[in-house]
Amino acid sequence: MRKLTALRIFTYILLFFLKAKGQVYTPGNHYYGSNNYIEYIAGNMPVIISAPHGGTFIPASIADRTASSCFNDPNYTTAYDGNTQEIARALDTALRNYIGCRPHTIICKLSRTKVDCNRDINYGACGDSIAQKAWNDFHKYINIARSSVMANGTRGLYIDFHAQGHTVQRLELGYGPSAADLRQQDTYLNRNSIKNNSSIRNLAANNFNGQTHAQLLRGPYSFGTMMANAGYPSVPSTQDSFPLTSDLYFDGGYNIRRYGTADSGYIDAIQIESNYTNVRDSKAHIIKFADSLARVIVRYLQTNSIPLAQINQCLYVGISGNVYNAKGGTIPNVSMKLTGDNGDAATCDANGKYSFRELKAGNYTVRPLKNNDINKKNGVTVVDALLVQSHLLGNALLNSPYKLIAADVNNDGALSALDFALVKRFALGLDSSFPGKRLWAFIDSSYTFPDPTNPFPYKDSIAYKAIVSNKTKQSFVGVKLGDVNDDWSAAVLSTNITTAKPIELYYDNTNVHNAATIILPIRVKNFRGIKGMQFTLHYNPALLEIAGVRRKALEIDFATNHITEGSIPFLWIDNKGEAISLADSTIVMELVFTKKGWVQDEDIQVTNSIIPTEAWDNNFNKVEVVKSTGKMNDLVNAVDNNEGWEILPAAGNHIQIKWQLGSSKTLHLQLFTASGATISIETPRSISKGVSYQTINLTSNHHLAPGIYYLKANGLEGNNVRQVVIR
């Protein structure tokens, strides 16, 4: 039985103590020693990394190290190993990206002028109590890492990172044997006196391929040869067996001699003295070097001492990819749901990228979800309803599986009149989502539709069975439901404004003096070859209250869920899917308002406040919609050259009408209910120019119940309706 050394006894005692205290170090978490001078990133693979000389902190509370204060250390130096802690951190990332596991990483953040963690404590801390505490923290964390590796019953590898400024640009790998030793024959390197002082003694005694100590230093399976093959010249290696007598060379310091297997144990050690050029001279080179080093570490262990399953004992994998639309545009803020052996969630970033990291190997399913659009109607307008209608009528079939999926808003695997109706309601603002509270559909980007003209059902998730390696480029195509022309990000069809004149909505200037109810006929101009139209009309809700909308030339749909804001969205599509033309001044609808206050130069505006304002012609070109003329006024002389009429109080059920006309006119009165049903139409009569009066008995020929009625003066321009109350 091999004799237990003091180091091994200390390690086992530390492991027992930590278990007894319940201390748990979670892989990937950062832990710090006193004053945060030492940092430990816990790992979950049999690899330990340290960087003792890459720190830059120079606290005044710690005395500077000097040769005399360090007990005349013959190897005293305060040289800074630039960018070595950056390499250690990059290696942590590289290994995590490569196999999903993390090494144990220990970093000294103090400058070497304050502490040297690659010397014994006397030479390293030089008697300063704070430096001694930092030194002890550094080595405590190495022992914690060793205990973690040993607790999993595996062998391991410890790498101590340094930097050298020697002339020859290469990695100098230190195992214990000196430069003079390396210049000897292999038989010399295989002597017990040499290999028993090597930091890879255990590996030389027990490796998969029966390699000798000399072969493990510079043979085909050596660390140096693998690094050289990766593009980083190294000594010793097959390519560069030993340093020349004129070359400077670091053969390994305190840390690898203490923590390697020269004395005992199962964690071999290598000191890497990294050159500057192409390794430490830029961030890009550091990352590239770390990526290559990560692969060599795994290959070195797998080839010589540890099965891959044990190297990857954390059994962590990653899944990552992108979400984009059918045209390749990114879709941000998609919720990615992971189910299976472990559940998780992620959100796509601004570039549509997502990732799940540190997943235990097993079975998983990734499924995207999105219902967080700020503007839920984004991309869904009247043109999408037109395209669905055109497909249903057989006039123009949707020509891609993604458009068909976008049109199937009720998710029943077929296109129907219900989908058409739901798209219209959504575009109008009546609904904020489609059945099932859905706004988006997602398809595995690698999925091939067996029949692109009938894409249902489609693959809306990606499943993995017994995943044991990282999965990248696991992407999805996102489809906004209802957005058949895919203009959520950019239009597929031409959406250029045509050179045709814009459609004008207007009404006549209207005098509303003494009028409790206002009826505005809304007319159109330049309505030529139009298949669909949508817009929002806005009025002042403090002065006007909408009482009704009467459809005339167009069977136009509207919504009243924003009337408290003074907005009404309108949407029209021809029921037969045909392009319609209307003569100028055609009345498309009448708006009925109750007046709440004094009106002066009041206007009704066309806005984009609820739904975008647009129309589409027979070729699916967008046409502008504008509001042109029309004002309402309470001023008696504001409209029609002082023309107007009033209803004056009279006895019983009689009313008296005051006419004020600028010219003689033939008029006839029409009485109708509040719902618009006509009760009677009087015989036309001539009303003279100027002021005149007319008395009418409303109940002489009709039995009218008490209530509100309306009287219309046909033949009079402007606001020709007045309210009548029967008591």
ZIJOTA-V553899 format. One record per helix or strand of 2 or more residues. SS is the DSSP state (alpha for helix, beta for strand). FROM is the first residue (numbers start at 0). LEN is the number of residues. If there is no record, write none. Layout:
SS|FROM|LEN  SS|FROM|LEN
//
This chain:
alpha|5|16  beta|29|3  alpha|33|3  beta|37|4  beta|46|5  alpha|83|16  beta|103|5  alpha|120|5  alpha|128|23  beta|155|8  beta|170|4  alpha|178|4  alpha|185|4  alpha|191|4  alpha|200|5  alpha|212|6  alpha|222|7  beta|233|2  alpha|253|6  beta|266|8  alpha|282|22  alpha|307|4  beta|315|9  beta|334|6  beta|343|4  beta|352|8  beta|361|8  alpha|381|11  alpha|400|7  alpha|416|12  beta|439|5  beta|461|6  beta|475|5  beta|502|4  beta|509|2  beta|516|9  beta|529|9  beta|543|8  beta|556|2  alpha|562|3  beta|566|7  beta|585|10  beta|604|3  beta|613|4  beta|621|2  beta|624|3  beta|631|2  alpha|639|3  beta|643|5  beta|653|8  beta|664|9  beta|677|4  beta|684|3  beta|689|8  beta|706|8  beta|720|6
//
